[in-house]
């Protein structure tokens, strides 16, 4: 099982749609939908979507890069 960058898949799909004569636009506020769709497609092909380290934590709260608020 390999891993793949879902953001690259989004770019590749946008390019493919443009090459086929469509005019895809990245709707503001829908980035999460694009990322979830790309990640789900990759998993359907047996690939694990690559994640940023902070996204890999499943702690139920947003990750803060800084531990101390100094």
mmCIF file as gemmi writes it, N, C-alpha and C atoms, coordinates in Angstrom:
data_model
loop_
_atom_site.group_PDB
_atom_site.id
_atom_site.type_symbol
_atom_site.label_atom_id
_atom_site.label_alt_id
_atom_site.label_comp_id
_atom_site.label_asym_id
_atom_site.label_entity_id
_atom_site.label_seq_id
_atom_site.pdbx_PDB_ins_code
_atom_site.Cartn_x
_atom_site.Cartn_y
_atom_site.Cartn_z
_atom_site.occupancy
_atom_site.B_iso_or_equiv
_atom_site.pdbx_formal_charge
_atom_site.auth_seq_id
_atom_site.auth_asym_id
_atom_site.pdbx_PDB_model_num
ATOM 1 N N . UNK Axp A 1 ? 0.847 -1.176 0 1 0 ? 1 A 1
ATOM 2 C CA . UNK Axp A 1 ? 0 0 0 1 0 ? 1 A 1
ATOM 3 C C . UNK Axp A 1 ? 0.892 1.239 0 1 0 ? 1 A 1
ATOM 4 N N . UNK Axp A 2 ? 0.65 2.151 -0.909 1 0 ? 2 A 1
ATOM 5 C CA . UNK Axp A 2 ? 1.428 3.368 -0.98 1 0 ? 2 A 1
ATOM 6 C C . UNK Axp A 2 ? 0.654 4.54 -0.42 1 0 ? 2 A 1
ATOM 7 N N . UNK Axp A 3 ? 1.277 5.69 -0.478 1 0 ? 3 A 1
ATOM 8 C CA . UNK Axp A 3 ? 0.556 6.884 -0.074 1 0 ? 3 A 1
ATOM 9 C C . UNK Axp A 3 ? 0.662 7.914 -1.18 1 0 ? 3 A 1
ATOM 10 N N . UNK Axp A 4 ? -0.257 8.843 -1.184 1 0 ? 4 A 1
ATOM 11 C CA . UNK Axp A 4 ? -0.338 9.829 -2.255 1 0 ? 4 A 1
ATOM 12 C C . UNK Axp A 4 ? -0.824 11.149 -1.671 1 0 ? 4 A 1
ATOM 13 N N . UNK Axp A 5 ? -0.388 12.238 -2.266 1 0 ? 5 A 1
ATOM 14 C CA . UNK Axp A 5 ? -0.772 13.565 -1.815 1 0 ? 5 A 1
ATOM 15 C C . UNK Axp A 5 ? -2.151 13.919 -2.385 1 0 ? 5 A 1
ATOM 16 N N . UNK Axp A 6 ? -3.179 14.054 -1.54 1 0 ? 6 A 1
ATOM 17 C CA . UNK Axp A 6 ? -4.509 14.375 -2.056 1 0 ? 6 A 1
ATOM 18 C C . UNK Axp A 6 ? -4.574 15.748 -2.714 1 0 ? 6 A 1
ATOM 19 N N . UNK Axp A 7 ? -3.722 16.672 -2.277 1 0 ? 7 A 1
ATOM 20 C CA . UNK Axp A 7 ? -3.713 18 -2.902 1 0 ? 7 A 1
ATOM 21 C C . UNK Axp A 7 ? -3.204 17.919 -4.343 1 0 ? 7 A 1
ATOM 22 N N . UNK Axp A 8 ? -2.251 17.048 -4.579 1 0 ? 8 A 1
ATOM 23 C CA . UNK Axp A 8 ? -1.771 16.856 -5.954 1 0 ? 8 A 1
ATOM 24 C C . UNK Axp A 8 ? -2.871 16.217 -6.81 1 0 ? 8 A 1
ATOM 25 N N . UNK Axp A 9 ? -3.615 15.283 -6.231 1 0 ? 9 A 1
ATOM 26 C CA . UNK Axp A 9 ? -4.72 14.672 -6.963 1 0 ? 9 A 1
ATOM 27 C C . UNK Axp A 9 ? -5.751 15.728 -7.347 1 0 ? 9 A 1
ATOM 28 N N . UNK Axp A 10 ? -6.041 16.636 -6.433 1 0 ? 10 A 1
ATOM 29 C CA . UNK Axp A 10 ? -6.996 17.711 -6.729 1 0 ? 10 A 1
ATOM 30 C C . UNK Axp A 10 ? -6.493 18.536 -7.912 1 0 ? 10 A 1
ATOM 31 N N . UNK Axp A 11 ? -5.211 18.886 -7.897 1 0 ? 11 A 1
ATOM 32 C CA . UNK Axp A 11 ? -4.632 19.653 -9.016 1 0 ? 11 A 1
ATOM 33 C C . UNK Axp A 11 ? -4.699 18.865 -10.32 1 0 ? 11 A 1
ATOM 34 N N . UNK Axp A 12 ? -4.38 17.566 -10.249 1 0 ? 12 A 1
ATOM 35 C CA . UNK Axp A 12 ? -4.4 16.721 -11.449 1 0 ? 12 A 1
ATOM 36 C C . UNK Axp A 12 ? -5.809 16.607 -12.027 1 0 ? 12 A 1
ATOM 37 N N . UNK Axp A 13 ? -6.795 16.466 -11.159 1 0 ? 13 A 1
ATOM 38 C CA . UNK Axp A 13 ? -8.183 16.357 -11.628 1 0 ? 13 A 1
ATOM 39 C C . UNK Axp A 13 ? -8.626 17.676 -12.257 1 0 ? 13 A 1
ATOM 40 N N . UNK Axp A 14 ? -8.253 18.781 -11.642 1 0 ? 14 A 1
ATOM 41 C CA . UNK Axp A 14 ? -8.598 20.089 -12.207 1 0 ? 14 A 1
ATOM 42 C C . UNK Axp A 14 ? -7.991 20.247 -13.608 1 0 ? 14 A 1
ATOM 43 N N . UNK Axp A 15 ? -6.74 19.823 -13.769 1 0 ? 15 A 1
ATOM 44 C CA . UNK Axp A 15 ? -6.078 19.884 -15.069 1 0 ? 15 A 1
ATOM 45 C C . UNK Axp A 15 ? -6.783 18.988 -16.086 1 0 ? 15 A 1
ATOM 46 N N . UNK Axp A 16 ? -7.12 17.784 -15.681 1 0 ? 16 A 1
ATOM 47 C CA . UNK Axp A 16 ? -7.806 16.845 -16.57 1 0 ? 16 A 1
ATOM 48 C C . UNK Axp A 16 ? -9.16 17.394 -17.02 1 0 ? 16 A 1
ATOM 49 N N . UNK Axp A 17 ? -9.91 17.952 -16.088 1 0 ? 17 A 1
ATOM 50 C CA . UNK Axp A 17 ? -11.218 18.514 -16.446 1 0 ? 17 A 1
ATOM 51 C C . UNK Axp A 17 ? -11.064 19.673 -17.435 1 0 ? 17 A 1
ATOM 52 N N . UNK Axp A 18 ? -10.049 20.486 -17.23 1 0 ? 18 A 1
ATOM 53 C CA . UNK Axp A 18 ? -9.793 21.602 -18.143 1 0 ? 18 A 1
ATOM 54 C C . UNK Axp A 18 ? -9.422 21.08 -19.529 1 0 ? 18 A 1
ATOM 55 N N . UNK Axp A 19 ? -8.575 20.047 -19.574 1 0 ? 19 A 1
ATOM 56 C CA . UNK Axp A 19 ? -8.184 19.458 -20.859 1 0 ? 19 A 1
ATOM 57 C C . UNK Axp A 19 ? -9.376 18.864 -21.603 1 0 ? 19 A 1
ATOM 58 N N . UNK Axp A 20 ? -10.383 18.441 -20.865 1 0 ? 20 A 1
ATOM 59 C CA . UNK Axp A 20 ? -11.58 17.856 -21.492 1 0 ? 20 A 1
ATOM 60 C C . UNK Axp A 20 ? -12.634 18.903 -21.823 1 0 ? 20 A 1
ATOM 61 N N . UNK Axp A 21 ? -12.267 20.168 -21.731 1 0 ? 21 A 1
ATOM 62 C CA . UNK Axp A 21 ? -13.164 21.233 -22.152 1 0 ? 21 A 1
ATOM 63 C C . UNK Axp A 21 ? -14.084 21.762 -21.079 1 0 ? 21 A 1
ATOM 64 N N . UNK Axp A 22 ? -13.902 21.342 -19.841 1 0 ? 22 A 1
ATOM 65 C CA . UNK Axp A 22 ? -14.733 21.844 -18.748 1 0 ? 22 A 1
ATOM 66 C C . UNK Axp A 22 ? -14.026 23.016 -18.09 1 0 ? 22 A 1
ATOM 67 N N . UNK Axp A 23 ? -14.757 23.762 -17.294 1 0 ? 23 A 1
ATOM 68 C CA . UNK Axp A 23 ? -14.193 24.934 -16.621 1 0 ? 23 A 1
ATOM 69 C C . UNK Axp A 23 ? -14.363 24.806 -15.11 1 0 ? 23 A 1
ATOM 70 N N . UNK Axp A 24 ? -13.553 23.953 -14.471 1 0 ? 24 A 1
ATOM 71 C CA . UNK Axp A 24 ? -13.692 23.801 -13.024 1 0 ? 24 A 1
ATOM 72 C C . UNK Axp A 24 ? -13.228 25.062 -12.294 1 0 ? 24 A 1
ATOM 73 N N . UNK Axp A 25 ? -13.925 25.399 -11.228 1 0 ? 25 A 1
ATOM 74 C CA . UNK Axp A 25 ? -13.515 26.516 -10.381 1 0 ? 25 A 1
ATOM 75 C C . UNK Axp A 25 ? -13.471 26.01 -8.943 1 0 ? 25 A 1
ATOM 76 N N . UNK Axp A 26 ? -12.513 26.492 -8.209 1 0 ? 26 A 1
ATOM 77 C CA . UNK Axp A 26 ? -12.387 26.118 -6.798 1 0 ? 26 A 1
ATOM 78 C C . UNK Axp A 26 ? -13.284 27.052 -5.997 1 0 ? 26 A 1
ATOM 79 N N . UNK Axp A 27 ? -14.425 26.532 -5.611 1 0 ? 27 A 1
ATOM 80 C CA . UNK Axp A 27 ? -15.416 27.318 -4.898 1 0 ? 27 A 1
ATOM 81 C C . UNK Axp A 27 ? -14.88 27.649 -3.5 1 0 ? 27 A 1
ATOM 82 N N . UNK Axp A 28 ? -14.853 28.933 -3.137 1 0 ? 28 A 1
ATOM 83 C CA . UNK Axp A 28 ? -14.383 29.308 -1.807 1 0 ? 28 A 1
ATOM 84 C C . UNK Axp A 28 ? -15.215 28.618 -0.715 1 0 ? 28 A 1
ATOM 85 N N . UNK Axp A 29 ? -14.542 28.173 0.311 1 0 ? 29 A 1
ATOM 86 C CA . UNK Axp A 29 ? -15.229 27.523 1.429 1 0 ? 29 A 1
ATOM 87 C C . UNK Axp A 29 ? -15.494 26.048 1.221 1 0 ? 29 A 1
ATOM 88 N N . UNK Axp A 30 ? -15.122 25.495 0.075 1 0 ? 30 A 1
ATOM 89 C CA . UNK Axp A 30 ? -15.389 24.083 -0.208 1 0 ? 30 A 1
ATOM 90 C C . UNK Axp A 30 ? -14.108 23.256 -0.283 1 0 ? 30 A 1
ATOM 91 N N . UNK Axp A 31 ? -13.01 23.81 0.211 1 0 ? 31 A 1
ATOM 92 C CA . UNK Axp A 31 ? -11.739 23.097 0.193 1 0 ? 31 A 1
ATOM 93 C C . UNK Axp A 31 ? -11.801 21.783 0.958 1 0 ? 31 A 1
ATOM 94 N N . UNK Axp A 32 ? -12.554 21.766 2.042 1 0 ? 32 A 1
ATOM 95 C CA . UNK Axp A 32 ? -12.706 20.533 2.822 1 0 ? 32 A 1
ATOM 96 C C . UNK Axp A 32 ? -13.394 19.445 2.023 1 0 ? 32 A 1
ATOM 97 N N . UNK Axp A 33 ? -14.37 19.839 1.204 1 0 ? 33 A 1
ATOM 98 C CA . UNK Axp A 33 ? -15.055 18.865 0.349 1 0 ? 33 A 1
ATOM 99 C C . UNK Axp A 33 ? -14.093 18.269 -0.673 1 0 ? 33 A 1
ATOM 100 N N . UNK Axp A 34 ? -13.259 19.139 -1.273 1 0 ? 34 A 1
ATOM 101 C CA . UNK Axp A 34 ? -12.29 18.655 -2.252 1 0 ? 34 A 1
ATOM 102 C C . UNK Axp A 34 ? -11.302 17.694 -1.594 1 0 ? 34 A 1
ATOM 103 N N . UNK Axp A 35 ? -10.81 18.059 -0.426 1 0 ? 35 A 1
ATOM 104 C CA . UNK Axp A 35 ? -9.832 17.223 0.267 1 0 ? 35 A 1
ATOM 105 C C . UNK Axp A 35 ? -10.451 15.896 0.692 1 0 ? 35 A 1
ATOM 106 N N . UNK Axp A 36 ? -11.664 15.925 1.24 1 0 ? 36 A 1
ATOM 107 C CA . UNK Axp A 36 ? -12.327 14.692 1.659 1 0 ? 36 A 1
ATOM 108 C C . UNK Axp A 36 ? -12.595 13.787 0.463 1 0 ? 36 A 1
ATOM 109 N N . UNK Axp A 37 ? -13.029 14.369 -0.658 1 0 ? 37 A 1
ATOM 110 C CA . UNK Axp A 37 ? -13.302 13.571 -1.852 1 0 ? 37 A 1
ATOM 111 C C . UNK Axp A 37 ? -12.048 12.931 -2.421 1 0 ? 37 A 1
ATOM 112 N N . UNK Axp A 38 ? -10.961 13.709 -2.473 1 0 ? 38 A 1
ATOM 113 C CA . UNK Axp A 38 ? -9.7 13.173 -2.988 1 0 ? 38 A 1
ATOM 114 C C . UNK Axp A 38 ? -9.18 12.07 -2.076 1 0 ? 38 A 1
ATOM 115 N N . UNK Axp A 39 ? -9.266 12.281 -0.771 1 0 ? 39 A 1
ATOM 116 C CA . UNK Axp A 39 ? -8.794 11.277 0.188 1 0 ? 39 A 1
ATOM 117 C C . UNK Axp A 39 ? -9.612 9.998 0.095 1 0 ? 39 A 1
ATOM 118 N N . UNK Axp A 40 ? -10.9 10.143 -0.063 1 0 ? 40 A 1
ATOM 119 C CA . UNK Axp A 40 ? -11.762 8.954 -0.176 1 0 ? 40 A 1
ATOM 120 C C . UNK Axp A 40 ? -11.472 8.181 -1.454 1 0 ? 40 A 1
ATOM 121 N N . UNK Axp A 41 ? -11.25 8.889 -2.549 1 0 ? 41 A 1
ATOM 122 C CA . UNK Axp A 41 ? -10.917 8.232 -3.811 1 0 ? 41 A 1
ATOM 123 C C . UNK Axp A 41 ? -9.606 7.458 -3.685 1 0 ? 41 A 1
ATOM 124 N N . UNK Axp A 42 ? -8.608 8.07 -3.07 1 0 ? 42 A 1
ATOM 125 C CA . UNK Axp A 42 ? -7.334 7.381 -2.888 1 0 ? 42 A 1
ATOM 126 C C . UNK Axp A 42 ? -7.503 6.114 -2.05 1 0 ? 42 A 1
ATOM 127 N N . UNK Axp A 43 ? -8.259 6.202 -0.967 1 0 ? 43 A 1
ATOM 128 C CA . UNK Axp A 43 ? -8.497 5.015 -0.133 1 0 ? 43 A 1
ATOM 129 C C . UNK Axp A 43 ? -9.222 3.925 -0.911 1 0 ? 43 A 1
ATOM 130 N N . UNK Axp A 44 ? -10.107 4.322 -1.814 1 0 ? 44 A 1
ATOM 131 C CA . UNK Axp A 44 ? -10.82 3.361 -2.649 1 0 ? 44 A 1
ATOM 132 C C . UNK Axp A 44 ? -9.898 2.592 -3.576 1 0 ? 44 A 1
ATOM 133 N N . UNK Axp A 45 ? -8.752 3.182 -3.89 1 0 ? 45 A 1
ATOM 134 C CA . UNK Axp A 45 ? -7.75 2.515 -4.714 1 0 ? 45 A 1
ATOM 135 C C . UNK Axp A 45 ? -6.668 1.85 -3.876 1 0 ? 45 A 1
ATOM 136 N N . UNK Axp A 46 ? -6.87 1.789 -2.563 1 0 ? 46 A 1
ATOM 137 C CA . UNK Axp A 46 ? -5.912 1.126 -1.683 1 0 ? 46 A 1
ATOM 138 C C . UNK Axp A 46 ? -4.7 1.965 -1.345 1 0 ? 46 A 1
ATOM 139 N N . UNK Axp A 47 ? -4.801 3.271 -1.55 1 0 ? 47 A 1
ATOM 140 C CA . UNK Axp A 47 ? -3.705 4.184 -1.226 1 0 ? 47 A 1
ATOM 141 C C . UNK Axp A 47 ? -4.075 4.992 0.004 1 0 ? 47 A 1
ATOM 142 N N . UNK Axp A 48 ? -3.11 5.273 0.827 1 0 ? 48 A 1
ATOM 143 C CA . UNK Axp A 48 ? -3.361 6.079 2.017 1 0 ? 48 A 1
ATOM 144 C C . UNK Axp A 48 ? -3.039 7.535 1.7 1 0 ? 48 A 1
ATOM 145 N N . UNK Axp A 49 ? -3.998 8.436 1.891 1 0 ? 49 A 1
ATOM 146 C CA . UNK Axp A 49 ? -3.73 9.847 1.626 1 0 ? 49 A 1
ATOM 147 C C . UNK Axp A 49 ? -2.646 10.367 2.577 1 0 ? 49 A 1
ATOM 148 N N . UNK Axp A 50 ? -1.685 11.088 2.033 1 0 ? 50 A 1
ATOM 149 C CA . UNK Axp A 50 ? -0.643 11.691 2.846 1 0 ? 50 A 1
ATOM 150 C C . UNK Axp A 50 ? -1.256 12.84 3.628 1 0 ? 50 A 1
ATOM 151 N N . UNK Axp A 51 ? -0.903 12.938 4.904 1 0 ? 51 A 1
ATOM 152 C CA . UNK Axp A 51 ? -1.456 13.99 5.755 1 0 ? 51 A 1
ATOM 153 C C . UNK Axp A 51 ? -0.332 14.824 6.355 1 0 ? 51 A 1
ATOM 154 N N . UNK Axp A 52 ? -0.666 16.043 6.677 1 0 ? 52 A 1
ATOM 155 C CA . UNK Axp A 52 ? 0.255 16.87 7.457 1 0 ? 52 A 1
ATOM 156 C C . UNK Axp A 52 ? 0.329 16.253 8.852 1 0 ? 52 A 1
ATOM 157 N N . UNK Axp A 53 ? 1.472 16.324 9.507 1 0 ? 53 A 1
ATOM 158 C CA . UNK Axp A 53 ? 1.597 15.694 10.832 1 0 ? 53 A 1
ATOM 159 C C . UNK Axp A 53 ? 0.512 16.102 11.814 1 0 ? 53 A 1
ATOM 160 N N . UNK Axp A 54 ? 0.132 17.382 11.814 1 0 ? 54 A 1
ATOM 161 C CA . UNK Axp A 54 ? -0.895 17.819 12.764 1 0 ? 54 A 1
ATOM 162 C C . UNK Axp A 54 ? -2.267 17.236 12.445 1 0 ? 54 A 1
ATOM 163 N N . UNK Axp A 55 ? -2.504 16.851 11.185 1 0 ? 55 A 1
ATOM 164 C CA . UNK Axp A 55 ? -3.783 16.251 10.811 1 0 ? 55 A 1
ATOM 165 C C . UNK Axp A 55 ? -3.855 14.778 11.206 1 0 ? 55 A 1
ATOM 166 N N . UNK Axp A 56 ? -2.714 14.177 11.493 1 0 ? 56 A 1
ATOM 167 C CA . UNK Axp A 56 ? -2.681 12.76 11.844 1 0 ? 56 A 1
ATOM 168 C C . UNK Axp A 56 ? -3.12 12.514 13.285 1 0 ? 56 A 1
ATOM 169 N N . UNK Axp A 57 ? -3.069 13.552 14.11 1 0 ? 57 A 1
ATOM 170 C CA . UNK Axp A 57 ? -3.512 13.395 15.494 1 0 ? 57 A 1
ATOM 171 C C . UNK Axp A 57 ? -5.027 13.302 15.533 1 0 ? 57 A 1
ATOM 172 N N . UNK Axp A 58 ? -5.539 12.36 16.272 1 0 ? 58 A 1
ATOM 173 C CA . UNK Axp A 58 ? -6.985 12.215 16.418 1 0 ? 58 A 1
ATOM 174 C C . UNK Axp A 58 ? -7.325 12.431 17.885 1 0 ? 58 A 1
ATOM 175 N N . UNK Axp A 59 ? -7.189 13.672 18.327 1 0 ? 59 A 1
ATOM 176 C CA . UNK Axp A 59 ? -7.418 13.97 19.736 1 0 ? 59 A 1
ATOM 177 C C . UNK Axp A 59 ? -8.709 14.735 19.964 1 0 ? 59 A 1
ATOM 178 N N . UNK Axp A 60 ? -9.434 15.033 18.918 1 0 ? 60 A 1
ATOM 179 C CA . UNK Axp A 60 ? -10.726 15.695 19.049 1 0 ? 60 A 1
ATOM 180 C C . UNK Axp A 60 ? -10.648 17.196 19.277 1 0 ? 60 A 1
ATOM 181 N N . UNK Axp A 61 ? -9.452 17.745 19.313 1 0 ? 61 A 1
ATOM 182 C CA . UNK Axp A 61 ? -9.288 19.187 19.461 1 0 ? 61 A 1
ATOM 183 C C . UNK Axp A 61 ? -8.258 19.653 18.437 1 0 ? 61 A 1
ATOM 184 N N . UNK Axp A 62 ? -8.334 20.905 18.02 1 0 ? 62 A 1
ATOM 185 C CA . UNK Axp A 62 ? -7.353 21.403 17.057 1 0 ? 62 A 1
ATOM 186 C C . UNK Axp A 62 ? -5.933 21.328 17.621 1 0 ? 62 A 1
ATOM 187 N N . UNK Axp A 63 ? -5.006 21.015 16.758 1 0 ? 63 A 1
ATOM 188 C CA . UNK Axp A 63 ? -3.598 20.913 17.14 1 0 ? 63 A 1
ATOM 189 C C . UNK Axp A 63 ? -2.978 22.296 17.168 1 0 ? 63 A 1
ATOM 190 N N . UNK Axp A 64 ? -2.218 22.582 18.206 1 0 ? 64 A 1
ATOM 191 C CA . UNK Axp A 64 ? -1.491 23.834 18.277 1 0 ? 64 A 1
ATOM 192 C C . UNK Axp A 64 ? -0.017 23.545 18.092 1 0 ? 64 A 1
ATOM 193 N N . UNK Axp A 65 ? 0.598 24.216 17.141 1 0 ? 65 A 1
ATOM 194 C CA . UNK Axp A 65 ? 2.003 24.008 16.887 1 0 ? 65 A 1
ATOM 195 C C . UNK Axp A 65 ? 2.888 24.45 18.031 1 0 ? 65 A 1
ATOM 196 N N . UNK Axp A 66 ? 2.457 25.484 18.735 1 0 ? 66 A 1
ATOM 197 C CA . UNK Axp A 66 ? 3.229 25.978 19.873 1 0 ? 66 A 1
ATOM 198 C C . UNK Axp A 66 ? 2.667 25.372 21.151 1 0 ? 66 A 1
ATOM 199 N N . UNK Axp A 67 ? 3.539 24.821 21.941 1 0 ? 67 A 1
ATOM 200 C CA . UNK Axp A 67 ? 3.102 24.251 23.213 1 0 ? 67 A 1
ATOM 201 C C . UNK Axp A 67 ? 2.907 25.367 24.243 1 0 ? 67 A 1
ATOM 202 N N . UNK Axp A 68 ? 3.893 26.235 24.356 1 0 ? 68 A 1
ATOM 203 C CA . UNK Axp A 68 ? 3.807 27.351 25.29 1 0 ? 68 A 1
ATOM 204 C C . UNK Axp A 68 ? 3.267 28.566 24.564 1 0 ? 68 A 1
ATOM 205 N N . UNK Axp A 69 ? 2.463 29.313 25.226 1 0 ? 69 A 1
ATOM 206 C CA . UNK Axp A 69 ? 1.904 30.51 24.629 1 0 ? 69 A 1
ATOM 207 C C . UNK Axp A 69 ? 2.749 31.74 24.926 1 0 ? 69 A 1
ATOM 208 N N . UNK Axp A 70 ? 4.045 31.531 25.184 1 0 ? 70 A 1
ATOM 209 C CA . UNK Axp A 70 ? 4.973 32.629 25.5 1 0 ? 70 A 1
ATOM 210 C C . UNK Axp A 70 ? 5.171 33.526 24.297 1 0 ? 70 A 1
